[in-house]
Structure formats: C-alpha cells, structure tokens
Amino acid sequence: MAIKTISLNRRAYHDYDIHESVEAGIVLTGSEIKSIRDGKVNIREAYARPQGGELWLFNAHIAHYANGNRYDHEPTRPRKLLLHRRQIDELAGKVTQKGFTLAPLKLYLKNGIAKVELGLARGKKLHDKRESMARRQAEREMERAMKQVRIR
C-alpha cells in the first residue's frame, strides 16, 4: 500500500488537542487531483463541518493547475468528504459538543487516491500551548544530555 504524504497541518497539533482521527476520501475534479499530485495544496486554514447530512471541507487551498484551461477549479471551494453514514453521524454529534471541531491533519495519496485525515480536536488555551512548548523543550534538553553521556 503506497502512501505519499502531500501536506501536513502541523499547526493543528499546536492549536488543538487531537482526541481521535479518521480517514476520509475527497470529491475532486481532474485539475484538482493534478494540482494535489504536484503538491500545490495548503490545508493550514482548512476545517471540516457537517452540513445537510454530509461532511464538507472548507478553506482547503488547492492551487490552479499550471496546464489547466479556462474551466479550471476554484482554489478554495468547499469539497465533499466521503465517509460512511455512521461515521458522519457520529462525528456530527461530537462536533456539536462544546469546543470540538474537525481539523484536517494530513492530505495524502493512498494508492493514487486522495485522502484526508481528519482529527476531532478541541482548541488549546494559551497556557496549554505554553505547557506543550515547555515539555518539548525539556525533552530536547534530555535528549542532548543523553547524547553527550553516550559520547563520553
């Protein structure tokens, strides 16, 4: 199973606590999949939301295809996400709870088919972000110390 990561949303891991993740397919046009294969995608500002019994991806920027024609796609148009009905209903129920959102974590090609990994996320407060940064810094310092002990 060949998986090629196209775009990671590192900011989502910084801004949110990810509680669970789910893989979803995306409905795309021909020029969109060609741009994705070229790696011209930005999912940093994107989010998913249930609407009318379906799940939609908003604000995902897929650049115009360089060799496209005048019927090219709109870069930030809403795109339908493909999940089973049970999964959509479950996620929609959880999103309606206070503070939860669906953030795209990763966009990748799996056997040539575009997939997006969605994370059920809750926003971090400023003190949580500071705590995460302090924990990462402490881990880096421990790694450096362990590396120096191994060298000696």
N, C-alpha and C positions, 0 to 999 in steps of 0.2 A: 504494500500500500504506500504509494509515493505521496508525501505531503510536503508542499512547498509554501512556507510562510511568506506572505506578501506584505502584510502590515501588522505591526503590534501597537497596542494602545497602552503604553507604559504609564501614561497619565492617569488612566483608570485605576491602576493599582495604587497610585499615590493619593488620589482624591476619594477613593471608595474602599470600604471593606467588602470583599467579594465573598458571598455566602455559598453560592453554587454556580455552576456554569452548564451551558447546554449548547450543542452544535445545531446550527440551522442552515438550510440552503437559502439561496437568494435568487429571486427572479430578475434576470438581467437581459439587456438587449445585446446584439452582436458587438457593437462598438464598445460597450461597457466591459465585456469579458476580455476583449483585446487590450483595453487600457489596463485592466487588472493584471493581465499576463505581463505587461510592460512594467508593472509595479507603480503605476501612477494613481495611487489611492491614499487618502487621508481619512482615518476614522477617529481622530482625536476628539472632534467636537460632536461626534455622532451619538445617537441614542435610539433605543427601540421603544415602541409603545403599542399596546393593543388598541385596535380601532375596528369596530364593526365585526367582531369575532375573528379578526385576523391580526397578525403581528407585522408591524411596519418598521423599517429602518429609516430614520430621518437624519439629515445633515451629513451623510457619508459623502465625501467629495471624491468622485471618480472623474479624472480629467478627460477632456476631449481626446479622442483617438487621433493621432497625428495624421494617419492616412484616411481619415473618415471623410464623409461628404457632407452636404448641407443638411442631411436628415440625421445628423449626429444627436446624441443624447444630451439631456440637461444634466450638468455635473452634480447637483445636489438634490435631485428629485427623490421623493420617497420611494423606497423599494420594498416590495413584499417579501417577507421571510417565510420559509417553508418549514413547518413543524406539524406534528400530529395534533389533532384536535384536543386530546387530553393534555398535552404539553402546553398548548396555547392557553387553555382554560386555567391550568394550574399556575402558570406564570402571571396571567392577568389577575388572578386572585391575590397573588403575593405582591404584585406591583401596587394594588390598591391599598395595601397596608401602609401605614405612615413611614415615610422616609425611604422606601425601596424604589429602585429604578433598574432598568435593563441597559447595561453599558456593553458595547461591543469591545471585546478584549483582543481579538485576533481575527484577521481575514487571511484565509489560506486556500490553496488549491489542493484538493484531495482527489487523486486520480483524474485530474483535469477539470473537476467540478468545483466552482467557487463555494466556499462555506464560510460562515462567520461564527465565532464562538462568543456567545452572549453570557454575561455574568449578572446574576441577581445581586445587586450591590446596594449598600447603604452608605450615604455620604459620611465622610470623616469630619470631625470638628478640628479646629486649628491645633488644639492640644494633642489630639490623636496623631496628627501629621508630625508634630514635633517629637512625639514619643517614638514613632516609627523611624524617623531620621536618627534619633539618638541611639536606638537599638542597632540600626545598620552601621553607624559609626563605631559602636562598641565591638560589633562582630568583626569589622575590618581591622581594628586595633588588635584584637585577639589573634586574628589570622597572621598579622605581621609579626607579633611576638612569637607565635608558634613557628613561623618560618625561620626566624632568627635563632630559635632554640635548636631547630633541626640542622641549621648550617654549622653551628658550633660543635 
